[in-house]
Amino acid sequence: MKAIKFIASLFVSATVLSSAIAGNAPKKAAEGLAVDTKGSKIHWLAKKVTGQHEGFISISNGNLSVAKGKVTGGTFTIDMKSIVCTDITDAGYNQKFISHITTGDFFEVEKFPTATFKITKVAGSNITGDLTLHGITKSITFPATITSAAGKVTATAKIPVDRTDFNIKYGSKKFFESIGDKAIDDVFNLDVTLVAGK
């Protein structure tokens, strides 16, 4: 019996060693890190023929999956009702602008109070994922810079988003060719800083 057990243990050891040599050693499971909603931020910038507007919008929750210091997956949720504009100093006009972009002409935040992004692939510095906005999901790819230090992971990216892909058509020359100088760019930009840790 002892001889059988000894032979069996030798077989198991040989199998593990063979797998390690072949590069098939068991991989460490990805670690889930919660997104720091206070340390994370999204700056938005939207342009039109006669100027531009910018501001911030909050991340309400999320997580990143990290293995060996590299991001392998994750998701985060954007609170669409948190959008603010920072370049309009007149309080009345600022409120009017926010009211406009949160209604049916643009983001319809009462009907779609959140937007989400779910990572589906990480290839080098490029991240691909599903962006759900205005009730529509589209796959987008963008370059990102990811750093890891002191138990925290920080990911930064500049993400162009074509609003017409999400059925937001107001002021778009793509749909209203004669709109002239009242046209609003189809693409708005998100400057994202995502911080996650234990």
Order of alpha helices (4+ residues) and beta strands (2+ residues): alpha-beta-beta-beta-beta-alpha-beta-beta-beta-beta-beta
